[in-house]
Amino acid sequence: MLVKILGALDFIAGLVLIFGTRFAPHTILIFFGIILLIKSLIGLLRDFASWIDLLAGIIFILAVFFQIPLIICIIAGVLLIQKSIFSFFS
């Protein structure tokens, strides 16, 4: 059950990365950034999924202060959505 909830958070975060880092309020960016950083630390950076969370969390936090290139946001968003789809089926 927890895996599905965290997968849903990954899916929503991936959609925000793909479609709206420039338009999302700063509180949403910081919220998803902190959640993804905590998730990556829970995984202790042992597997690739934890590294994806770490990368996406850093991108969310940096998007508050800088304009991140769109291609980087799209790549990180697709990786998060792919990870969330696998968590729905496990």
Backbone atoms as SQL, in Angstrom:
CREATE TABLE atoms (id INTEGER PRIMARY KEY, chain TEXT, resi INTEGER, resn TEXT, atom TEXT, x REAL, y REAL, z REAL);
INSERT INTO atoms VALUES
  (1, 'A', 1, 'MET', 'N', 0.819, -1.191, 0.000),
  (2, 'A', 1, 'MET', 'CA', 0.000, 0.000, 0.000),
  (3, 'A', 1, 'MET', 'C', 0.870, 1.264, 0.000),
  (4, 'A', 2, 'LEU', 'N', 1.908, 1.261, 0.831),
  (5, 'A', 2, 'LEU', 'CA', 2.800, 2.410, 0.894),
  (6, 'A', 2, 'LEU', 'C', 3.537, 2.605, -0.427),
  (7, 'A', 3, 'VAL', 'N', 3.883, 1.499, -1.082),
  (8, 'A', 3, 'VAL', 'CA', 4.581, 1.579, -2.367),
  (9, 'A', 3, 'VAL', 'C', 3.694, 2.257, -3.404),
  (10, 'A', 4, 'LYS', 'N', 2.413, 1.977, -3.374),
  (11, 'A', 4, 'LYS', 'CA', 1.477, 2.574, -4.326),
  (12, 'A', 4, 'LYS', 'C', 1.295, 4.073, -4.050),
  (13, 'A', 5, 'ILE', 'N', 1.267, 4.452, -2.784),
  (14, 'A', 5, 'ILE', 'CA', 1.135, 5.875, -2.436),
  (15, 'A', 5, 'ILE', 'C', 2.382, 6.641, -2.868),
  (16, 'A', 6, 'LEU', 'N', 3.549, 6.084, -2.589),
  (17, 'A', 6, 'LEU', 'CA', 4.789, 6.739, -3.008),
  (18, 'A', 6, 'LEU', 'C', 4.915, 6.746, -4.527),
  (19, 'A', 7, 'GLY', 'N', 4.393, 5.707, -5.187),
  (20, 'A', 7, 'GLY', 'CA', 4.370, 5.682, -6.644),
  (21, 'A', 7, 'GLY', 'C', 3.467, 6.769, -7.212),
  (22, 'A', 8, 'ALA', 'N', 2.345, 7.014, -6.546),
  (23, 'A', 8, 'ALA', 'CA', 1.453, 8.095, -6.982),
  (24, 'A', 8, 'ALA', 'C', 2.125, 9.460, -6.806),
  (25, 'A', 9, 'LEU', 'N', 2.874, 9.622, -5.715),
  (26, 'A', 9, 'LEU', 'CA', 3.625, 10.875, -5.529),
  (27, 'A', 9, 'LEU', 'C', 4.688, 11.037, -6.615),
  (28, 'A', 10, 'ASP', 'N', 5.343, 9.940, -6.986),
  (29, 'A', 10, 'ASP', 'CA', 6.320, 9.997, -8.079),
  (30, 'A', 10, 'ASP', 'C', 5.650, 10.391, -9.383),
  (31, 'A', 11, 'PHE', 'N', 4.468, 9.828, -9.639),
  (32, 'A', 11, 'PHE', 'CA', 3.753, 10.127, -10.879),
  (33, 'A', 11, 'PHE', 'C', 3.384, 11.603, -10.952),
  (34, 'A', 12, 'ILE', 'N', 2.854, 12.141, -9.859),
  (35, 'A', 12, 'ILE', 'CA', 2.467, 13.556, -9.833),
  (36, 'A', 12, 'ILE', 'C', 3.701, 14.450, -9.954),
  (37, 'A', 13, 'ALA', 'N', 4.777, 14.073, -9.272),
  (38, 'A', 13, 'ALA', 'CA', 6.010, 14.860, -9.354),
  (39, 'A', 13, 'ALA', 'C', 6.576, 14.824, -10.769),
  (40, 'A', 14, 'GLY', 'N', 6.486, 13.674, -11.427),
  (41, 'A', 14, 'GLY', 'CA', 6.951, 13.578, -12.806),
  (42, 'A', 14, 'GLY', 'C', 6.144, 14.462, -13.737),
  (43, 'A', 15, 'LEU', 'N', 4.833, 14.501, -13.535),
  (44, 'A', 15, 'LEU', 'CA', 3.991, 15.377, -14.353),
  (45, 'A', 15, 'LEU', 'C', 4.312, 16.843, -14.114),
  (46, 'A', 16, 'VAL', 'N', 4.568, 17.194, -12.857),
  (47, 'A', 16, 'VAL', 'CA', 4.939, 18.584, -12.556),
  (48, 'A', 16, 'VAL', 'C', 6.271, 18.918, -13.220),
  (49, 'A', 17, 'LEU', 'N', 7.208, 17.985, -13.203),
  (50, 'A', 17, 'LEU', 'CA', 8.497, 18.246, -13.850),
  (51, 'A', 17, 'LEU', 'C', 8.340, 18.412, -15.353),
  (52, 'A', 18, 'ILE', 'N', 7.503, 17.602, -15.967),
  (53, 'A', 18, 'ILE', 'CA', 7.356, 17.678, -17.418),
  (54, 'A', 18, 'ILE', 'C', 6.583, 18.923, -17.840),
  (55, 'A', 19, 'PHE', 'N', 5.495, 19.220, -17.144),
  (56, 'A', 19, 'PHE', 'CA', 4.598, 20.262, -17.624),
  (57, 'A', 19, 'PHE', 'C', 4.655, 21.589, -16.892),
  (58, 'A', 20, 'GLY', 'N', 5.219, 21.645, -15.675),
  (59, 'A', 20, 'GLY', 'CA', 4.961, 22.880, -14.978),
  (60, 'A', 20, 'GLY', 'C', 5.971, 23.423, -14.013),
  (61, 'A', 21, 'THR', 'N', 7.256, 23.164, -14.135),
  (62, 'A', 21, 'THR', 'CA', 8.174, 23.740, -13.156),
  (63, 'A', 21, 'THR', 'C', 8.232, 25.253, -13.279),
  (64, 'A', 22, 'ARG', 'N', 7.975, 25.781, -14.451),
  (65, 'A', 22, 'ARG', 'CA', 8.008, 27.226, -14.618),
  (66, 'A', 22, 'ARG', 'C', 6.739, 27.893, -14.086),
  (67, 'A', 23, 'PHE', 'N', 5.639, 27.124, -14.004),
  (68, 'A', 23, 'PHE', 'CA', 4.362, 27.708, -13.615),
  (69, 'A', 23, 'PHE', 'C', 3.897, 27.296, -12.220),
  (70, 'A', 24, 'ALA', 'N', 4.528, 26.284, -11.647),
  (71, 'A', 24, 'ALA', 'CA', 4.106, 25.786, -10.333),
  (72, 'A', 24, 'ALA', 'C', 4.550, 26.757, -9.238),
  (73, 'A', 25, 'PRO', 'N', 3.732, 26.902, -8.206),
  (74, 'A', 25, 'PRO', 'CA', 4.148, 27.744, -7.076),
  (75, 'A', 25, 'PRO', 'C', 5.371, 27.153, -6.366),
  (76, 'A', 26, 'HIS', 'N', 6.114, 28.016, -5.730),
  (77, 'A', 26, 'HIS', 'CA', 7.343, 27.580, -5.064),
  (78, 'A', 26, 'HIS', 'C', 7.071, 26.566, -3.966),
  (79, 'A', 27, 'THR', 'N', 5.926, 26.673, -3.303),
  (80, 'A', 27, 'THR', 'CA', 5.632, 25.726, -2.220),
  (81, 'A', 27, 'THR', 'C', 5.483, 24.302, -2.756),
  (82, 'A', 28, 'ILE', 'N', 4.903, 24.146, -3.938),
  (83, 'A', 28, 'ILE', 'CA', 4.769, 22.815, -4.532),
  (84, 'A', 28, 'ILE', 'C', 6.132, 22.272, -4.920),
  (85, 'A', 29, 'LEU', 'N', 6.972, 23.119, -5.489),
  (86, 'A', 29, 'LEU', 'CA', 8.318, 22.677, -5.877),
  (87, 'A', 29, 'LEU', 'C', 9.129, 22.253, -4.657),
  (88, 'A', 30, 'ILE', 'N', 9.059, 23.032, -3.596),
  (89, 'A', 30, 'ILE', 'CA', 9.796, 22.690, -2.377),
  (90, 'A', 30, 'ILE', 'C', 9.225, 21.423, -1.746),
  (91, 'A', 31, 'PHE', 'N', 7.890, 21.279, -1.723),
  (92, 'A', 31, 'PHE', 'CA', 7.259, 20.084, -1.158),
  (93, 'A', 31, 'PHE', 'C', 7.733, 18.824, -1.880),
  (94, 'A', 32, 'PHE', 'N', 7.628, 18.810, -3.207),
  (95, 'A', 32, 'PHE', 'CA', 8.053, 17.624, -3.946),
  (96, 'A', 32, 'PHE', 'C', 9.568, 17.406, -3.839),
  (97, 'A', 33, 'GLY', 'N', 10.338, 18.486, -3.796),
  (98, 'A', 33, 'GLY', 'CA', 11.780, 18.349, -3.640),
  (99, 'A', 33, 'GLY', 'C', 12.159, 17.688, -2.330),
  (100, 'A', 34, 'ILE', 'N', 11.537, 18.116, -1.249),
  (101, 'A', 34, 'ILE', 'CA', 11.842, 17.536, 0.065),
  (102, 'A', 34, 'ILE', 'C', 11.372, 16.090, 0.138),
  (103, 'A', 35, 'ILE', 'N', 10.163, 15.810, -0.380),
  (104, 'A', 35, 'ILE', 'CA', 9.645, 14.436, -0.362),
  (105, 'A', 35, 'ILE', 'C', 10.574, 13.504, -1.129),
  (106, 'A', 36, 'LEU', 'N', 11.014, 13.926, -2.308),
  (107, 'A', 36, 'LEU', 'CA', 11.889, 13.061, -3.106),
  (108, 'A', 36, 'LEU', 'C', 13.267, 12.896, -2.473),
  (109, 'A', 37, 'LEU', 'N', 13.774, 13.934, -1.847),
  (110, 'A', 37, 'LEU', 'CA', 15.066, 13.803, -1.160),
  (111, 'A', 37, 'LEU', 'C', 14.957, 12.853, 0.032),
  (112, 'A', 38, 'ILE', 'N', 13.857, 12.925, 0.763),
  (113, 'A', 38, 'ILE', 'CA', 13.654, 12.002, 1.892),
  (114, 'A', 38, 'ILE', 'C', 13.522, 10.578, 1.388),
  (115, 'A', 39, 'LYS', 'N', 12.777, 10.394, 0.289),
  (116, 'A', 39, 'LYS', 'CA', 12.641, 9.046, -0.281),
  (117, 'A', 39, 'LYS', 'C', 13.986, 8.486, -0.723),
  (118, 'A', 40, 'SER', 'N', 14.837, 9.338, -1.276),
  (119, 'A', 40, 'SER', 'CA', 16.146, 8.845, -1.714),
  (120, 'A', 40, 'SER', 'C', 17.014, 8.468, -0.518),
  (121, 'A', 41, 'LEU', 'N', 16.885, 9.184, 0.581),
  (122, 'A', 41, 'LEU', 'CA', 17.664, 8.846, 1.768),
  (123, 'A', 41, 'LEU', 'C', 17.129, 7.595, 2.453),
  (124, 'A', 42, 'ILE', 'N', 15.820, 7.345, 2.334),
  (125, 'A', 42, 'ILE', 'CA', 15.266, 6.110, 2.880),
  (126, 'A', 42, 'ILE', 'C', 15.834, 4.908, 2.142),
  (127, 'A', 43, 'GLY', 'N', 16.001, 5.048, 0.828),
  (128, 'A', 43, 'GLY', 'CA', 16.581, 3.963, 0.035),
  (129, 'A', 43, 'GLY', 'C', 18.082, 3.837, 0.200),
  (130, 'A', 44, 'LEU', 'N', 18.699, 4.745, 0.930),
  (131, 'A', 44, 'LEU', 'CA', 20.142, 4.746, 1.214),
  (132, 'A', 44, 'LEU', 'C', 20.998, 4.739, -0.046),
  (133, 'A', 45, 'LEU', 'N', 20.420, 5.218, -1.148),
  (134, 'A', 45, 'LEU', 'CA', 21.134, 5.341, -2.426),
  (135, 'A', 45, 'LEU', 'C', 21.759, 4.016, -2.873),
  (136, 'A', 46, 'ARG', 'N', 21.079, 2.904, -2.545),
  (137, 'A', 46, 'ARG', 'CA', 21.584, 1.589, -2.915),
  (138, 'A', 46, 'ARG', 'C', 21.218, 1.187, -4.337),
  (139, 'A', 47, 'ASP', 'N', 20.087, 1.670, -4.827),
  (140, 'A', 47, 'ASP', 'CA', 19.649, 1.262, -6.150),
  (141, 'A', 47, 'ASP', 'C', 19.422, 2.490, -7.028),
  (142, 'A', 48, 'PHE', 'N', 19.164, 2.230, -8.297),
  (143, 'A', 48, 'PHE', 'CA', 19.014, 3.305, -9.276),
  (144, 'A', 48, 'PHE', 'C', 17.788, 4.162, -8.987),
  (145, 'A', 49, 'ALA', 'N', 16.738, 3.565, -8.429),
  (146, 'A', 49, 'ALA', 'CA', 15.525, 4.322, -8.128),
  (147, 'A', 49, 'ALA', 'C', 15.792, 5.415, -7.092),
  (148, 'A', 50, 'SER', 'N', 16.627, 5.139, -6.117),
  (149, 'A', 50, 'SER', 'CA', 16.967, 6.158, -5.118),
  (150, 'A', 50, 'SER', 'C', 17.767, 7.297, -5.744),
  (151, 'A', 51, 'TRP', 'N', 18.594, 6.975, -6.711),
  (152, 'A', 51, 'TRP', 'CA', 19.357, 8.009, -7.400),
  (153, 'A', 51, 'TRP', 'C', 18.449, 8.877, -8.261),
  (154, 'A', 52, 'ILE', 'N', 17.405, 8.278, -8.854),
  (155, 'A', 52, 'ILE', 'CA', 16.433, 9.056, -9.620),
  (156, 'A', 52, 'ILE', 'C', 15.705, 10.026, -8.692),
  (157, 'A', 53, 'ASP', 'N', 15.302, 9.546, -7.502),
  (158, 'A', 53, 'ASP', 'CA', 14.649, 10.421, -6.528),
  (159, 'A', 53, 'ASP', 'C', 15.566, 11.567, -6.112),
  (160, 'A', 54, 'LEU', 'N', 16.823, 11.269, -5.873),
  (161, 'A', 54, 'LEU', 'CA', 17.781, 12.299, -5.478),
  (162, 'A', 54, 'LEU', 'C', 17.937, 13.344, -6.581),
  (163, 'A', 55, 'LEU', 'N', 18.081, 12.895, -7.812),
  (164, 'A', 55, 'LEU', 'CA', 18.241, 13.805, -8.939),
  (165, 'A', 55, 'LEU', 'C', 17.004, 14.684, -9.112),
  (166, 'A', 56, 'ALA', 'N', 15.834, 14.075, -9.056),
  (167, 'A', 56, 'ALA', 'CA', 14.594, 14.843, -9.228),
  (168, 'A', 56, 'ALA', 'C', 14.378, 15.812, -8.057),
  (169, 'A', 57, 'GLY', 'N', 14.710, 15.391, -6.843),
  (170, 'A', 57, 'GLY', 'CA', 14.588, 16.287, -5.693),
  (171, 'A', 57, 'GLY', 'C', 15.493, 17.495, -5.812),
  (172, 'A', 58, 'ILE', 'N', 16.704, 17.278, -6.274),
  (173, 'A', 58, 'ILE', 'CA', 17.640, 18.396, -6.472),
  (174, 'A', 58, 'ILE', 'C', 17.129, 19.322, -7.566),
  (175, 'A', 59, 'ILE', 'N', 16.565, 18.757, -8.633),
  (176, 'A', 59, 'ILE', 'CA', 16.022, 19.588, -9.704),
  (177, 'A', 59, 'ILE', 'C', 14.854, 20.425, -9.196),
  (178, 'A', 60, 'PHE', 'N', 13.987, 19.831, -8.375),
  (179, 'A', 60, 'PHE', 'CA', 12.869, 20.593, -7.815),
  (180, 'A', 60, 'PHE', 'C', 13.372, 21.744, -6.951),
  (181, 'A', 61, 'ILE', 'N', 14.343, 21.480, -6.099),
  (182, 'A', 61, 'ILE', 'CA', 14.851, 22.543, -5.219),
  (183, 'A', 61, 'ILE', 'C', 15.554, 23.630, -6.037),
  (184, 'A', 62, 'LEU', 'N', 16.336, 23.234, -7.033),
  (185, 'A', 62, 'LEU', 'CA', 17.013, 24.226, -7.859),
  (186, 'A', 62, 'LEU', 'C', 16.049, 25.029, -8.719),
  (187, 'A', 63, 'ALA', 'N', 14.903, 24.428, -9.072),
  (188, 'A', 63, 'ALA', 'CA', 13.919, 25.135, -9.902),
  (189, 'A', 63, 'ALA', 'C', 13.303, 26.318, -9.163),
  (190, 'A', 64, 'VAL', 'N', 13.403, 26.323, -7.850),
  (191, 'A', 64, 'VAL', 'CA', 12.904, 27.473, -7.088),
  (192, 'A', 64, 'VAL', 'C', 13.796, 28.688, -7.334),
  (193, 'A', 65, 'PHE', 'N', 15.092, 28.453, -7.465),
  (194, 'A', 65, 'PHE', 'CA', 16.049, 29.550, -7.564),
  (195, 'A', 65, 'PHE', 'C', 16.506, 29.851, -8.990),
  (196, 'A', 66, 'PHE', 'N', 16.576, 28.822, -9.843),
  (197, 'A', 66, 'PHE', 'CA', 17.104, 28.982, -11.200),
  (198, 'A', 66, 'PHE', 'C', 16.104, 28.432, -12.210),
  (199, 'A', 67, 'GLN', 'N', 16.283, 28.836, -13.462),
  (200, 'A', 67, 'GLN', 'CA', 15.510, 28.226, -14.538),
  (201, 'A', 67, 'GLN', 'C', 16.287, 27.019, -15.047),
  (202, 'A', 68, 'ILE', 'N', 15.731, 25.851, -14.818),
  (203, 'A', 68, 'ILE', 'CA', 16.352, 24.608, -15.256),
  (204, 'A', 68, 'ILE', 'C', 15.972, 24.403, -16.727),
  (205, 'A', 69, 'PRO', 'N', 16.915, 23.986, -17.572),
  (206, 'A', 69, 'PRO', 'CA', 16.570, 23.728, -18.979),
  (207, 'A', 69, 'PRO', 'C', 15.451, 22.695, -19.097),
  (208, 'A', 70, 'LEU', 'N', 14.583, 22.908, -20.060),
  (209, 'A', 70, 'LEU', 'CA', 13.394, 22.086, -20.211),
  (210, 'A', 70, 'LEU', 'C', 13.737, 20.619, -20.467),
  (211, 'A', 71, 'ILE', 'N', 14.776, 20.343, -21.218),
  (212, 'A', 71, 'ILE', 'CA', 15.127, 18.956, -21.541),
  (213, 'A', 71, 'ILE', 'C', 15.529, 18.178, -20.289),
  (214, 'A', 72, 'ILE', 'N', 16.186, 18.841, -19.352),
  (215, 'A', 72, 'ILE', 'CA', 16.564, 18.178, -18.100),
  (216, 'A', 72, 'ILE', 'C', 15.331, 17.852, -17.281),
  (217, 'A', 73, 'CYS', 'N', 14.372, 18.779, -17.240),
  (218, 'A', 73, 'CYS', 'CA', 13.125, 18.527, -16.516),
  (219, 'A', 73, 'CYS', 'C', 12.338, 17.392, -17.159),
  (220, 'A', 74, 'ILE', 'N', 12.318, 17.348, -18.484),
  (221, 'A', 74, 'ILE', 'CA', 11.580, 16.291, -19.178),
  (222, 'A', 74, 'ILE', 'C', 12.214, 14.934, -18.924),
  (223, 'A', 75, 'ILE', 'N', 13.532, 14.845, -18.986),
  (224, 'A', 75, 'ILE', 'CA', 14.215, 13.570, -18.752),
  (225, 'A', 75, 'ILE', 'C', 13.960, 13.084, -17.327),
  (226, 'A', 76, 'ALA', 'N', 14.110, 13.966, -16.351),
  (227, 'A', 76, 'ALA', 'CA', 13.869, 13.571, -14.961),
  (228, 'A', 76, 'ALA', 'C', 12.401, 13.211, -14.740),
  (229, 'A', 77, 'GLY', 'N', 11.490, 13.933, -15.376),
  (230, 'A', 77, 'GLY', 'CA', 10.067, 13.632, -15.252),
  (231, 'A', 77, 'GLY', 'C', 9.707, 12.283, -15.849),
  (232, 'A', 78, 'VAL', 'N', 10.274, 11.957, -17.001),
  (233, 'A', 78, 'VAL', 'CA', 10.010, 10.656, -17.623),
  (234, 'A', 78, 'VAL', 'C', 10.566, 9.529, -16.758),
  (235, 'A', 79, 'LEU', 'N', 11.734, 9.725, -16.186),
  (236, 'A', 79, 'LEU', 'CA', 12.293, 8.700, -15.298),
  (237, 'A', 79, 'LEU', 'C', 11.420, 8.495, -14.062),
  (238, 'A', 80, 'LEU', 'N', 10.900, 9.583, -13.499),
  (239, 'A', 80, 'LEU', 'CA', 10.013, 9.457, -12.339),
  (240, 'A', 80, 'LEU', 'C', 8.704, 8.757, -12.703),
  (241, 'A', 81, 'ILE', 'N', 8.137, 9.099, -13.852),
  (242, 'A', 81, 'ILE', 'CA', 6.890, 8.457, -14.268),
  (243, 'A', 81, 'ILE', 'C', 7.119, 6.977, -14.546),
  (244, 'A', 82, 'GLN', 'N', 8.235, 6.650, -15.172),
  (245, 'A', 82, 'GLN', 'CA', 8.559, 5.240, -15.422),
  (246, 'A', 82, 'GLN', 'C', 8.706, 4.480, -14.108),
  (247, 'A', 83, 'LYS', 'N', 9.370, 5.095, -13.148),
  (248, 'A', 83, 'LYS', 'CA', 9.548, 4.461, -11.838),
  (249, 'A', 83, 'LYS', 'C', 8.209, 4.280, -11.134),
  (250, 'A', 84, 'SER', 'N', 7.314, 5.237, -11.278),
  (251, 'A', 84, 'SER', 'CA', 6.008, 5.132, -10.626),
  (252, 'A', 84, 'SER', 'C', 5.153, 4.052, -11.287),
  (253, 'A', 85, 'ILE', 'N', 5.249, 3.895, -12.585),
  (254, 'A', 85, 'ILE', 'CA', 4.487, 2.844, -13.271),
  (255, 'A', 85, 'ILE', 'C', 4.960, 1.470, -12.798),
  (256, 'A', 86, 'PHE', 'N', 6.260, 1.293, -12.634),
  (257, 'A', 86, 'PHE', 'CA', 6.768, 0.011, -12.133),
  (258, 'A', 86, 'PHE', 'C', 6.327, -0.226, -10.691),
  (259, 'A', 87, 'SER', 'N', 6.191, 0.825, -9.901),
  (260, 'A', 87, 'SER', 'CA', 5.753, 0.623, -8.526),
  (261, 'A', 87, 'SER', 'C', 4.274, 0.287, -8.448),
  (262, 'A', 88, 'PHE', 'N', 3.483, 0.722, -9.435),
  (263, 'A', 88, 'PHE', 'CA', 2.061, 0.331, -9.454),
  (264, 'A', 88, 'PHE', 'C', 1.887, -1.146, -9.749),
  (265, 'A', 89, 'PHE', 'N', 2.781, -1.732, -10.534),
  (266, 'A', 89, 'PHE', 'CA', 2.654, -3.128, -10.937),
  (267, 'A', 89, 'PHE', 'C', 3.418, -4.090, -10.039),
  (268, 'A', 90, 'SER', 'N', 4.117, -3.593, -9.051),
  (269, 'A', 90, 'SER', 'CA', 4.844, -4.516, -8.172),
  (270, 'A', 90, 'SER', 'C', 4.054, -4.864, -6.934);
